[in-house]
Every structure is written in C-alpha cells, then in structure tokens.
Amino acid sequence: MTELTPSTLRKWLDEAGIKHRVIAVSACFSGSWIPSLKDDATMVLTAADADHTSYGCGYKSELTFFGRAMFDEQLRTHTRSFEQAHAAAREVIRKREVEAGKDDGYSNPQISVGSAIRAKLATFQ
C-alpha cells in the first residue's frame, strides 16, 4: 500500500483539474499538510498543527473531536462559514481536550484560506 502524502494529493487534484478546493485533514500532525496544499483557490482545514496530535479518535469513534466540533456541530447547526465554524470549533476542541485529560498539548487546529476560495465560498453563505 502506498502512503498518501500532501504532495501526492496536490498532484492528483491538479491532474483532475479540480481548481477550487476545500480539504479537511483530520489527523495527528496534520498541519504539516498545509504548505504543500495551500494556494489561492484552496482552503485547508486541519485537526492539529504540525507539532501536535489530534484527539478523540479511535475504533469506536464516529468522529474525532475536530470532525464533531467543525462539521457536525458548527457547520450543521450554527454557521455556513467554514472560517467562523473553524474559529468556534477551536474553542470547543480546546475545552474537550482539557476535560478528556489530553496531556501532550493543545492540538491547535489550523486553517489556510486562499482569497479565490474565500470569494467562492462566500456565495454559499
């Protein structure tokens, strides 16, 4: 099995002609994916920064803390703005990590938003 890397994903999206992209990476150390994926027409959301684990995942978990806070709670019920949802989800995740006893530091979810994708997404809000 071949490992999926950020540069491979970028190559596949480029080759497929997918110009406007919203990419969510819900994984430990996922902030390391941003440099390879970011551009003017792309939004990249990650569950953690490049130096920290994410939390709330496991074989019994339907969603990680990031997935639940970002997509299930914020985007589903509070806002249609990815940026507003991400900002609110960060605080929810911080609180849940403290309550769960995560002891290796705050996951620190990241977001990168190009101006072209921001304009496209504004039409959905």
C-alpha positions as CSV (number, residue, x, y, z in Angstrom):
1,M,0.0,0.0,0.0
2,T,1.3,3.5,-0.9
3,E,1.2,6.2,1.7
4,L,-0.8,9.3,0.8
5,T,1.3,12.4,1.1
6,P,0.2,16.0,0.8
7,S,2.2,16.4,-2.4
8,T,0.6,13.3,-4.0
9,L,-2.9,14.6,-3.1
10,R,-2.0,18.0,-4.6
11,K,-0.7,16.3,-7.8
12,W,-3.9,14.3,-8.1
13,L,-6.2,17.3,-7.6
14,D,-4.1,19.3,-10.2
15,E,-4.3,16.4,-12.7
16,A,-8.0,16.1,-12.2
17,G,-8.5,19.8,-12.9
18,I,-10.1,20.5,-9.6
19,K,-9.4,24.2,-9.1
20,H,-11.5,25.3,-6.1
21,R,-10.8,23.0,-3.1
22,V,-11.8,22.6,0.5
23,I,-9.6,20.0,2.0
24,A,-10.0,18.7,5.6
25,V,-7.3,16.6,7.1
26,S,-8.4,15.1,10.4
27,A,-5.2,13.5,11.7
28,C,-2.4,14.0,14.1
29,F,0.3,16.4,13.0
30,S,-2.0,17.3,10.0
31,G,-0.9,21.0,10.0
32,S,2.2,19.7,8.2
33,W,0.0,19.2,5.1
34,I,-0.8,22.9,4.7
35,P,2.4,24.1,2.9
36,S,2.0,21.5,0.1
37,L,-1.7,22.1,-0.4
38,K,-2.3,25.8,0.1
39,D,-2.8,28.2,-2.8
40,D,-5.2,31.0,-3.8
41,A,-8.1,28.6,-4.7
42,T,-7.7,26.2,-1.8
43,M,-8.9,26.1,1.8
44,V,-7.1,23.6,4.1
45,L,-8.5,22.7,7.5
46,T,-6.5,20.5,9.8
47,A,-7.3,18.8,13.1
48,A,-3.9,19.7,14.6
49,D,-0.8,21.8,13.9
50,A,2.4,20.2,12.6
51,D,3.7,19.5,16.1
52,H,0.7,18.1,18.0
53,T,-1.6,15.1,18.0
54,S,-5.3,15.5,17.4
55,Y,-7.8,13.8,19.8
56,G,-11.0,11.9,20.1
57,C,-10.3,9.2,17.5
58,G,-10.4,5.5,18.0
59,Y,-12.1,2.5,16.6
60,K,-15.3,3.3,18.5
61,S,-15.3,7.0,17.4
62,E,-17.7,8.1,14.7
63,L,-15.9,11.4,14.5
64,T,-12.8,13.0,16.0
65,F,-13.1,16.0,18.3
66,F,-12.2,18.1,15.3
67,G,-14.8,16.4,13.0
68,R,-17.6,16.6,15.5
69,A,-16.9,20.2,16.5
70,M,-16.3,21.5,13.0
71,F,-18.7,19.6,10.8
72,D,-21.3,18.0,13.0
73,E,-21.8,20.9,15.4
74,Q,-20.7,24.2,13.9
75,L,-21.4,23.8,10.1
76,R,-24.5,21.7,10.6
77,T,-26.2,23.9,13.1
78,H,-24.5,27.3,13.7
79,T,-23.0,28.8,10.5
80,R,-22.3,28.2,6.8
81,S,-19.0,29.9,7.1
82,F,-16.0,27.5,7.2
83,E,-13.9,30.2,8.8
84,Q,-16.4,31.0,11.5
85,A,-17.0,27.3,12.2
86,H,-13.3,26.7,12.5
87,A,-12.8,29.6,14.9
88,A,-15.7,28.3,17.1
89,A,-14.6,24.7,16.8
90,R,-11.1,25.5,18.1
91,E,-12.5,26.7,21.4
92,V,-14.8,23.6,21.7
93,I,-11.9,21.3,20.9
94,R,-9.6,23.1,23.5
95,K,-12.3,22.6,26.2
96,R,-12.9,18.9,25.3
97,E,-9.2,18.1,25.3
98,V,-8.7,19.6,28.7
99,E,-11.8,17.7,30.0
100,A,-10.5,14.5,28.5
101,G,-7.1,14.9,30.0
102,K,-5.1,15.2,26.8
103,D,-1.6,15.6,28.2
104,D,0.6,16.3,25.1
105,G,-0.6,19.9,24.5
106,Y,-3.5,21.5,22.6
107,S,-3.9,20.1,19.2
108,N,-4.2,23.6,17.7
109,P,-6.3,23.1,14.6
110,Q,-5.2,25.1,11.6
111,I,-6.8,26.8,8.6
112,S,-5.4,28.2,5.4
113,V,-7.7,30.2,3.1
114,G,-6.8,31.5,-0.3
115,S,-8.6,34.6,-1.5
116,A,-10.2,33.0,-4.5
117,I,-11.7,30.1,-2.5
118,R,-12.9,32.6,0.1
119,A,-14.8,34.5,-2.6
120,K,-16.3,31.3,-4.0
121,L,-17.4,30.1,-0.5
122,A,-19.0,33.5,0.3
123,T,-21.7,32.7,-2.3
124,F,-22.8,29.8,-0.2
125,Q,-23.2,31.8,3.0
